Amino acid sequence: MSPRTPGLDERLRSYLLEVGLREHPALRALREETDRLSEGGMRSSAEQAQLLAFLIELMAAERVLEIGCFTGYATLAMALALPPQGRIVTLDVNADWAEIGRRHWHEAGVEARIELRLGLALETLDGLLGEGAAGAFDLVYIDADKKRYEAYLDRALLLVRPGGVIAADNVLWNGAVADPAERSRQTEALRRFNRRVHGDPRLALCMLPIGDGLTLLRRRG
């Protein structure tokens, strides 16, 4: 819902982008192009993308699944962090948005690490399971239709390996999840998702107030 962490004024945000992140030139160009779109607010924040890339390096991850590509900004950040043999499978329904990212993936030299699958995410996830991909992924990033977050989580729990990480974006929903007056379907779905993961002993949990809220989950063995 927002590509900016709340509470940062423009001066501090500029400082963060200058010295707190190492943004590949192609990644920065994609961020700036995405922000010129009317839907640019759907982009993952730069600090979130950096954190995901850091986790990939920390885990020595080689297989990543992204549910919701948009223009592929986070996709590119994660692909850059993968080793040469690493692969990221990214899902979306909109080919036009993904094509924006593809140009920058190519410019960054990591297009071969990225497999874009177009179609409804739940059908694609079930297709991956049908292909025998259960437990095949080190990290799964959920950033698609908020009303289906619990269904995405069900599939992610099957697709991520024991000890792997599931990350979910937009869990604070611009503060709406904490506002009793907010009753939209998206808000209610995110509240259910947040309560569910909070109460699931199979998952180590860390909710971070960066971007629009990022929850990190580790699937315990």
C-alpha positions as CSV (number, residue, x, y, z in Angstrom):
1,M,0.0,0.0,0.0
2,S,3.0,2.3,0.5
3,P,6.6,2.1,-0.7
4,R,7.7,4.3,2.2
5,T,8.3,3.5,5.9
6,P,6.1,5.7,8.1
7,G,7.7,8.3,10.3
8,L,10.5,9.2,8.0
9,D,10.6,12.8,6.8
10,E,12.0,13.5,3.4
11,R,15.4,14.4,4.7
12,L,15.8,11.3,6.7
13,R,14.4,9.1,3.9
14,S,16.9,10.6,1.4
15,Y,19.7,9.9,3.9
16,L,18.6,6.3,4.2
17,L,18.6,5.8,0.5
18,E,22.0,7.4,0.2
19,V,24.0,5.5,2.9
20,G,21.6,2.8,4.2
21,L,21.2,0.9,1.0
22,R,23.4,-0.3,-1.8
23,E,21.1,0.0,-4.8
24,H,22.3,-1.4,-8.1
25,P,21.9,1.3,-10.9
26,A,19.3,-0.9,-12.7
27,L,17.4,-1.3,-9.4
28,R,17.3,2.4,-8.8
29,A,16.2,3.1,-12.3
30,L,13.4,0.5,-11.9
31,R,12.3,2.1,-8.6
32,E,12.2,5.6,-10.2
33,E,10.3,4.3,-13.2
34,T,7.8,2.5,-11.1
35,D,7.2,5.6,-8.9
36,R,6.1,7.5,-12.0
37,L,3.2,5.1,-12.5
38,S,-0.2,5.9,-11.1
39,E,0.0,2.5,-9.3
40,G,3.5,3.2,-8.0
41,G,2.4,3.0,-4.4
42,M,2.2,-0.8,-4.8
43,R,6.0,-1.0,-5.0
44,S,7.8,-2.7,-2.1
45,S,9.9,-0.2,-0.2
46,A,13.6,0.0,-0.9
47,E,14.4,-0.9,2.7
48,Q,12.2,-4.0,2.5
49,A,13.8,-5.1,-0.7
50,Q,17.2,-4.6,0.8
51,L,16.2,-6.7,3.9
52,L,15.0,-9.5,1.7
53,A,18.2,-9.5,-0.3
54,F,20.2,-9.5,3.0
55,L,18.2,-12.5,4.2
56,I,18.9,-14.4,0.9
57,E,22.7,-13.8,1.4
58,L,22.5,-14.7,5.1
59,M,20.6,-17.9,4.4
60,A,22.7,-18.8,1.3
61,A,19.3,-19.2,-0.4
62,E,19.2,-20.5,-3.9
63,R,15.4,-20.9,-4.6
64,V,13.0,-18.0,-4.0
65,L,9.3,-17.7,-4.7
66,E,7.6,-14.3,-5.0
67,I,3.8,-14.1,-5.0
68,G,3.1,-10.8,-6.6
69,C,5.7,-9.3,-9.0
70,F,4.2,-5.9,-10.0
71,T,7.0,-4.2,-11.9
72,G,9.6,-6.5,-10.4
73,Y,11.5,-4.1,-8.1
74,A,11.7,-6.6,-5.2
75,T,12.2,-9.4,-7.7
76,L,15.3,-7.7,-9.0
77,A,16.7,-6.9,-5.5
78,M,16.3,-10.6,-4.6
79,A,17.7,-11.9,-7.9
80,L,20.8,-9.7,-7.5
81,A,21.4,-11.3,-4.1
82,L,21.2,-14.9,-5.4
83,P,24.3,-16.9,-6.5
84,P,24.7,-17.4,-10.2
85,Q,22.9,-20.8,-10.0
86,G,20.0,-19.3,-7.9
87,R,16.5,-18.9,-9.3
88,I,13.5,-16.8,-8.3
89,V,10.0,-17.8,-9.5
90,T,7.8,-14.7,-9.5
91,L,4.0,-14.7,-10.1
92,D,1.6,-12.1,-11.4
93,V,-1.5,-11.7,-13.6
94,N,-0.4,-8.5,-15.3
95,A,2.2,-9.0,-18.1
96,D,2.5,-5.3,-18.8
97,W,3.8,-4.4,-15.4
98,A,6.2,-7.3,-15.5
99,E,7.6,-6.2,-18.8
100,I,8.7,-2.9,-17.2
101,G,10.8,-4.9,-14.8
102,R,12.1,-7.3,-17.5
103,R,14.1,-4.5,-19.2
104,H,15.9,-3.7,-15.9
105,W,16.4,-7.4,-15.1
106,H,18.2,-7.7,-18.4
107,E,20.2,-4.5,-17.8
108,A,21.3,-5.9,-14.4
109,G,22.4,-9.1,-16.0
110,V,20.2,-11.4,-13.9
111,E,17.3,-12.0,-16.2
112,A,18.3,-15.7,-16.5
113,R,17.8,-16.1,-12.7
114,I,14.1,-15.0,-12.9
115,E,11.2,-17.1,-14.1
116,L,8.0,-15.2,-14.5
117,R,4.8,-17.2,-14.4
118,L,1.6,-15.3,-15.4
119,G,-1.8,-16.3,-14.2
120,L,-3.9,-16.5,-11.0
121,A,-1.5,-17.0,-8.1
122,L,-3.4,-19.7,-6.3
123,E,-3.6,-21.8,-9.5
124,T,0.1,-21.3,-10.2
125,L,1.0,-22.2,-6.6
126,D,-1.1,-25.4,-6.9
127,G,0.7,-26.1,-10.2
128,L,4.0,-25.8,-8.5
129,L,2.9,-28.3,-5.9
130,G,1.7,-30.6,-8.7
131,E,5.2,-30.3,-10.2
132,G,6.7,-31.7,-7.0
133,A,8.0,-28.4,-5.7
134,A,7.0,-29.0,-2.1
135,G,9.8,-27.9,0.2
136,A,11.8,-26.6,-2.7
137,F,12.1,-23.0,-1.7
138,D,14.3,-21.3,0.8
139,L,12.3,-18.1,0.9
140,V,8.7,-17.1,-0.1
141,Y,7.7,-13.5,-0.4
142,I,3.9,-12.8,-0.3
143,D,2.8,-9.4,-1.8
144,A,-0.3,-10.0,-3.8
145,D,-4.1,-9.8,-3.2
146,K,-4.5,-9.2,0.5
147,K,-7.9,-11.0,0.7
148,R,-6.1,-14.2,-0.2
149,Y,-3.1,-14.0,2.2
150,E,-4.2,-16.9,4.3
151,A,-4.6,-19.1,1.1
152,Y,-1.2,-18.0,0.0
153,L,0.2,-18.9,3.4
154,D,-1.3,-22.4,3.2
155,R,0.6,-22.9,-0.1
156,A,3.8,-21.2,1.1
157,L,4.0,-23.5,4.2
158,L,4.0,-26.5,1.8
159,L,6.5,-24.9,-0.7
160,V,9.1,-23.6,1.7
161,R,11.6,-25.9,3.2
162,P,11.9,-26.5,7.0
163,G,14.0,-23.7,8.4
164,G,13.0,-21.5,5.4
165,V,11.5,-18.0,5.6
166,I,8.1,-16.6,4.6
167,A,7.9,-12.8,4.3
168,A,4.5,-11.0,4.0
169,D,4.2,-7.4,3.0
170,N,1.5,-4.8,3.9
171,V,0.7,-6.4,7.2
172,L,0.1,-2.9,8.8
173,W,-2.0,-1.6,5.9
174,N,-1.2,2.0,6.5
175,G,-2.3,1.6,10.1
176,A,-5.8,0.4,9.2
177,V,-5.3,-3.0,10.9
178,A,-5.2,-1.1,14.3
179,D,-8.2,1.1,13.6
180,P,-11.5,-0.5,14.8
181,A,-13.4,1.7,12.4
182,E,-11.7,0.2,9.4
183,R,-13.8,-2.7,8.1
184,S,-12.8,-3.2,4.5
185,R,-12.4,-6.7,3.2
186,Q,-8.6,-6.2,2.7
187,T,-8.2,-4.9,6.3
188,E,-10.2,-7.7,7.8
189,A,-8.3,-10.3,5.8
190,L,-5.0,-8.8,7.0
191,R,-6.2,-8.9,10.6
192,R,-7.1,-12.5,10.2
193,F,-3.7,-13.3,8.7
194,N,-1.9,-11.4,11.5
195,R,-3.8,-13.2,14.2
196,R,-3.3,-16.6,12.6
197,V,0.5,-16.3,12.3
198,H,0.7,-14.9,15.8
199,G,-0.9,-18.0,17.1
200,D,0.9,-20.6,15.0
201,P,3.6,-22.4,17.0
202,R,5.1,-23.9,13.8
203,L,6.3,-20.4,12.9
204,A,8.9,-18.1,14.4
205,L,7.5,-14.6,14.1
206,C,8.8,-11.1,13.7
207,M,6.6,-8.2,12.5
208,L,8.6,-5.1,11.4
209,P,7.3,-1.6,10.9
210,I,9.1,-0.9,7.7
211,G,7.4,0.0,4.4
212,D,3.8,-0.9,5.0
213,G,4.7,-3.5,7.6
214,L,6.7,-6.7,6.9
215,T,6.2,-9.9,8.8
216,L,9.0,-12.5,8.7
217,L,8.1,-16.1,9.5
218,R,10.5,-19.0,9.9
219,R,9.1,-22.4,9.3
220,R,10.3,-24.5,12.2
221,G,11.5,-28.0,11.5
